[in-house]
Amino acid sequence: MLTTRFTRLVGCSVPVQQAGMGGVATPELAAAVATAGGLGMIGAVRLPPAFLAAALDHLGQLTRGVFGVNFLMPFLDPACVAIAAAKVRVVEFFYGEPSAALVREVHAGGALAAWQVGSCDEAKAAVAAGCDFVVAQGTEAGGHVRGRLALLPLLDQVLDAVSVPVVAAGGIGTARGMAAMLAAGADAVRVGTRFVAAAESAAHPLYKQALVAARAEDTVLTEAFSVMWPGAPHRVLRSAVAAAESLPADALAGETQVAGARLPLPRFAVPTPTHFATGHIEAMALYAGESVGAVRVVQPAADILRELTEGTERLLRQAAAGAVAAPT
Ligand SMILES: Cc1cc2nc3c(=O)[nH]c(=O)nc-3n(C[C@H](O)[C@H](O)[C@H](O)COP(=O)(O)O)c2cc1C
């Protein structure tokens, strides 16, 4: 029932893309999502080419499902693109001008190319650059936020403007949200925050617990965590900003590891705390979307996916039958 242009293009069985999130979206998380029928993604922020190649080979051994790689443009190592394109189904970019040269390189390697965008103009530019699908990100999203519009008005514009499949992102944490997006014409949904709290994510256990405890009202769109990446708005738990503010100005929040190398984390540094992090976890960048209210427990990624897809099928069936959708 949930077959869409996205599932047919990508080759997965349910129209859910797990967001490729720097640090937390590891091969274990992507494999769990891919095996359960979604599009699993790894976040490739600050991963050197050899490390990325090994991670993708490992991922290929963990699942026979469909997976991809996400690159953040400000941190892109150009040598990584061809490596990724040869090993995954989808190579995707975020936070930079859509580039036809990068898309050509992805296609030359045999993968589909996608771009996460924050405006209708950016969506049109991504299509002009040759992207196979676009992800429309509303300001409800956790992590770095590209645009100024909430998801529904953005999706409305993008669906009218492009003919490639469109994935809706930002604040989607429940079957009701997913069903609404599909009913509005999106070809899939992209889910980030819910999967940060998955058992397989590499997020620090205290970060996962903070997500479980938070309500939708507890996030803020801010530029507070700007050390290492200034001027880039992002949505985090409000409590993390307050905890960082209470540290001395020149303090380290702690340290972490990226690709096996130690990385000290000054107060208000951008990297999110993974299970390698030590120090003031509560004062680090605890990215979270308005979807956080749907995080009730740390659970396997497959359970999250099942809850979303089974609930969406039920709601869409009820809507098609003309019934009033009752809360579950
Ligand atoms: C912890 C975290 C890290 C993120 N890192 C990235 C990233 O590296 N690349 C990217 O394209 N988007 C990143 N995002 C944003 C997601 O792609 C997506 O837009 C967002 O998670 C959707 O909103 P939701 O969190 O409410 O589901 C991140 C989001 C979170 C929560």
The ligand as a MOL file (V3000), in Angstrom:
LIG
                    3D

  0  0  0     0  0            999 V3000
M  V30 BEGIN CTAB
M  V30 COUNTS 31 33 0 0 0
M  V30 BEGIN ATOM
M  V30 1 C 21.5030 14.6780 15.4040 0
M  V30 2 C 21.2040 15.1830 14.0220 0
M  V30 3 C 22.2390 15.2940 13.1070 0
M  V30 4 C 21.9730 15.7110 11.7970 0
M  V30 5 N 23.0000 15.7290 10.9000 0
M  V30 6 C 22.7210 15.9490 9.5830 0
M  V30 7 C 23.7410 15.7740 8.5920 0
M  V30 8 O 24.8940 15.4270 8.9020 0
M  V30 9 N 23.3790 15.9450 7.3010 0
M  V30 10 C 22.0930 16.2800 6.9240 0
M  V30 11 O 21.8110 16.3950 5.7320 0
M  V30 12 N 21.1330 16.5030 7.8550 0
M  V30 13 C 21.4090 16.3110 9.1620 0
M  V30 14 N 20.4030 16.4600 10.0940 0
M  V30 15 C 19.0490 16.9320 9.6590 0
M  V30 16 C 18.2360 15.7950 9.0450 0
M  V30 17 O 18.7060 15.5190 7.7550 0
M  V30 18 C 16.7240 16.0880 8.9260 0
M  V30 19 O 16.4910 17.2460 8.1640 0
M  V30 20 C 16.0150 16.2360 10.2680 0
M  V30 21 O 16.4930 15.3030 11.1990 0
M  V30 22 C 14.5090 16.0670 10.0940 0
M  V30 23 O 13.8100 16.4820 11.2330 0
M  V30 24 P 13.4840 15.5150 12.4950 0
M  V30 25 O 14.7770 15.4700 13.2700 0
M  V30 26 O 12.4040 16.2320 13.2370 0
M  V30 27 O 13.0920 14.1830 11.9740 0
M  V30 28 C 20.6520 16.0640 11.4130 0
M  V30 29 C 19.6110 15.9590 12.3460 0
M  V30 30 C 19.8660 15.5180 13.6340 0
M  V30 31 C 18.7160 15.3940 14.6010 0
M  V30 END ATOM
M  V30 BEGIN BOND
M  V30 1 1 1 2
M  V30 2 1 2 3
M  V30 3 2 2 30
M  V30 4 2 3 4
M  V30 5 1 4 5
M  V30 6 1 4 28
M  V30 7 2 5 6
M  V30 8 1 6 7
M  V30 9 1 6 13
M  V30 10 2 7 8
M  V30 11 1 7 9
M  V30 12 1 9 10
M  V30 13 2 10 11
M  V30 14 1 10 12
M  V30 15 2 12 13
M  V30 16 1 13 14
M  V30 17 1 14 15
M  V30 18 1 14 28
M  V30 19 1 15 16
M  V30 20 1 16 17
M  V30 21 1 16 18
M  V30 22 1 18 19
M  V30 23 1 18 20
M  V30 24 1 20 21
M  V30 25 1 20 22
M  V30 26 1 22 23
M  V30 27 1 23 24
M  V30 28 2 24 25
M  V30 29 1 24 26
M  V30 30 1 24 27
M  V30 31 2 28 29
M  V30 32 1 29 30
M  V30 33 1 30 31
M  V30 END BOND
M  V30 END CTAB
M  END
